[in-house]
Every structure is written in structure tokens, then in C-alpha cells.
Amino acid sequence: MGIIDDSVRENEAYASSFTSGDLTSPPSKNLAVVACMDARMNVENILGIKLGEAHIIRNAGGSVTEDALRSLIVSTKLLGTKEFMIINHTDCGMMKFKDEDLKSQLLEETGTGAVSPSFFYPFKDLEANVREQIQKVKTHPWIPDSIVVRGFVYDVKTGKLSEVK
């Protein structure tokens, strides 16, 4: 038995007492969050969000990639979100390499160059990266200017959020 089997067993217990089947797909707080996939971040707990209240979009680095933009556009245009939060965090693994180094390593290990992903989106400056992600959202022609977009850094040692201006 592996970890997935353990998770499926945990789901059986979860499903046996599940009472949220009547929630609608639009998030009740009209909020969408782009955050890193880091296992030290429980976005719902960090923000005090309950099931059904927000869309949580997670990826390596909390980057506004093409797929994150796709999700944000669907979230606002079809499901009514009005505010977007972008959350990066301290001690992020995406700050510890360069795209070209990882691509070279993967090519050497596999002998194969891949078309996708074309970028891994590493970064060196945490706050500058948050500002860049905010800018990607705010300048996208399909995201209305009325959408509030704010960015934060989560400190994995203290649990605190700090807004990036």
C-alpha cells in the first residue's frame, strides 16, 4: 500500500461525513488566489477561507503562467470573482535555480529536449516577482480594470503575510 492508497482511505472517512454538496461553483467571497504549491502553505487556513469561498490556483512559485491566467479569466468572466490575490513565500525553491540550468540537467539526465514546459519561471527577488505577477494580471486585456489585484509574501517561519506594494 502506498501514499495514494492511504489518501483514498482518508477520502472515505471525509466523504462519510461530507455535508457541502449544496455549494455553488461561484466562490461566495468573489476571490481568486494564485499561490505557490509549497506544502508548507495551507492557503485556506492562512486566509481563513472555508470551502466554497474562493478559487485557489496553485503552481510552482505562485506564478501567473498562461494556465493561471486562463483560470483567472474563467474565474472572473464566468464565475464572478472581483478580487485576485497573489501569494509567494519565503524560502521558495523557485529562487534556487535558473531555467537554463534545470533544462540542461533534464536534457543530460534524459537525453531528450522537451517542447513543454518552455519555462519554469524561477526568480531571484521575491518582492520583484510578486510585482511582476501583479503586472501580468493587471495588463491582460481580458481582465477588467475593475478587478482588485494585490500581492503578498507569506513567511513560512512566522505564518504572516506581508503586502508587496
C-alpha positions as CSV (number, residue, x, y, z in Angstrom):
1,M,0.0,0.0,0.0
2,G,1.3,3.4,-0.9
3,I,0.6,7.0,0.0
4,I,-2.2,7.3,-2.7
5,D,-3.9,4.3,-1.1
6,D,-3.7,6.0,2.3
7,S,-5.2,9.1,0.7
8,V,-8.1,7.2,-0.8
9,R,-8.8,5.7,2.6
10,E,-8.8,9.1,4.1
11,N,-11.3,10.2,1.5
12,E,-13.7,7.5,2.5
13,A,-13.8,9.0,6.0
14,Y,-14.1,12.5,4.6
15,A,-17.0,11.5,2.3
16,S,-18.9,9.7,5.0
17,S,-19.4,13.0,6.9
18,F,-19.5,15.3,3.8
19,T,-22.2,18.0,4.1
20,S,-21.2,20.6,1.5
21,G,-22.8,19.1,-1.6
22,D,-25.1,22.1,-2.0
23,L,-22.3,24.7,-2.6
24,T,-22.4,26.5,-5.9
25,S,-19.3,26.8,-8.1
26,P,-19.0,30.6,-8.0
27,P,-16.9,31.4,-4.9
28,S,-19.0,33.1,-2.3
29,K,-16.3,35.7,-1.4
30,N,-15.7,36.5,-5.1
31,L,-12.0,35.9,-4.5
32,A,-9.4,34.1,-6.6
33,V,-5.9,33.3,-5.2
34,V,-2.7,32.4,-7.1
35,A,-0.3,30.8,-4.7
36,C,2.7,28.5,-4.6
37,M,2.2,24.8,-4.4
38,D,4.6,24.6,-1.4
39,A,3.4,22.0,1.1
40,R,4.1,24.4,3.9
41,M,1.3,26.7,2.8
42,N,-2.3,25.8,3.7
43,V,-3.8,28.7,1.7
44,E,-7.3,28.2,3.2
45,N,-6.0,28.3,6.7
46,I,-3.6,31.2,6.0
47,L,-6.5,33.3,4.7
48,G,-9.3,32.0,6.9
49,I,-11.1,30.7,3.8
50,K,-13.7,28.0,4.0
51,L,-14.8,25.5,1.3
52,G,-16.7,27.3,-1.4
53,E,-15.4,30.8,-0.6
54,A,-12.5,31.2,-3.1
55,H,-10.8,29.8,-6.1
56,I,-7.3,28.7,-5.2
57,I,-4.9,28.3,-8.2
58,R,-1.6,26.8,-7.2
59,N,1.7,26.1,-9.1
60,A,5.4,26.1,-8.5
61,G,6.3,29.7,-7.4
62,G,2.8,31.1,-7.4
63,S,3.4,32.3,-11.0
64,V,0.8,33.9,-13.3
65,T,1.5,31.5,-16.1
66,E,-0.6,31.0,-19.2
67,D,-2.7,28.4,-17.4
68,A,-3.1,30.6,-14.2
69,L,-4.3,33.4,-16.5
70,R,-6.7,31.0,-18.1
71,S,-8.1,30.1,-14.7
72,L,-8.3,33.8,-13.6
73,I,-10.2,34.8,-16.7
74,V,-12.7,32.0,-16.3
75,S,-13.0,32.9,-12.6
76,T,-13.9,36.5,-13.2
77,K,-15.8,36.3,-16.5
78,L,-17.8,33.2,-15.8
79,L,-17.9,32.8,-12.0
80,G,-17.9,36.4,-10.8
81,T,-14.7,36.9,-8.9
82,K,-13.9,40.5,-8.2
83,E,-10.6,40.3,-6.4
84,F,-7.3,38.5,-7.0
85,M,-4.6,37.7,-4.5
86,I,-1.1,36.6,-5.5
87,I,0.9,34.9,-2.8
88,N,4.6,34.0,-3.0
89,H,6.6,32.9,0.1
90,T,9.9,33.0,1.8
91,D,12.4,30.1,1.2
92,C,10.8,29.3,-2.1
93,G,12.5,26.6,-4.2
94,M,12.0,28.6,-7.3
95,M,14.6,31.0,-6.1
96,K,17.3,28.3,-6.1
97,F,17.9,27.6,-9.8
98,K,18.0,29.1,-13.2
99,D,15.8,28.0,-16.2
100,E,18.8,27.1,-18.3
101,D,20.5,25.1,-15.6
102,L,17.4,22.9,-15.0
103,K,16.8,22.5,-18.7
104,S,20.5,21.4,-19.1
105,Q,20.1,18.9,-16.2
106,L,17.0,17.4,-17.6
107,L,18.5,17.1,-21.1
108,E,21.6,15.4,-19.6
109,E,19.5,13.0,-17.5
110,T,17.0,12.1,-20.2
111,G,18.8,12.7,-23.4
112,T,15.6,14.5,-24.6
113,G,14.7,18.1,-25.0
114,A,11.0,18.8,-24.5
115,V,8.8,21.4,-26.0
116,S,6.8,21.9,-22.9
117,P,7.3,23.4,-20.4
118,S,9.2,26.1,-22.3
119,F,9.9,28.0,-19.0
120,F,9.9,27.0,-15.3
121,Y,9.7,30.7,-14.1
122,P,12.4,30.8,-11.4
123,F,13.2,34.1,-9.8
124,K,15.8,35.7,-7.5
125,D,13.9,38.6,-5.9
126,L,10.8,37.6,-4.1
127,E,9.1,41.0,-3.9
128,A,10.0,41.9,-7.5
129,N,8.5,38.6,-8.6
130,V,5.2,39.4,-6.8
131,R,5.1,42.8,-8.6
132,E,5.8,41.1,-11.9
133,Q,2.9,38.6,-11.4
134,I,0.6,41.5,-10.4
135,Q,1.6,43.3,-13.6
136,K,0.8,40.3,-15.7
137,V,-2.7,40.2,-14.4
138,K,-3.4,44.0,-14.5
139,T,-2.2,44.3,-18.1
140,H,-4.1,41.4,-19.5
141,P,-6.7,42.7,-22.0
142,W,-9.3,40.2,-20.9
143,I,-9.2,41.0,-17.2
144,P,-11.3,44.1,-16.4
145,D,-9.6,47.1,-14.8
146,S,-12.2,46.9,-12.0
147,I,-10.6,43.7,-10.7
148,V,-8.6,44.4,-7.5
149,V,-5.2,42.7,-7.7
150,R,-2.9,42.6,-4.7
151,G,0.2,40.7,-3.9
152,F,1.7,39.3,-0.7
153,V,4.7,37.3,0.6
154,Y,3.9,34.6,3.2
155,D,6.7,34.0,5.7
156,V,7.0,30.2,6.2
157,K,8.7,30.7,9.6
158,T,6.1,33.1,11.2
159,G,2.9,32.4,9.2
160,K,2.5,36.1,8.5
161,L,1.5,37.8,5.2
162,S,3.2,41.0,4.1
163,E,1.7,43.0,1.3
164,V,4.0,43.9,-1.6
165,K,3.5,47.5,-2.8
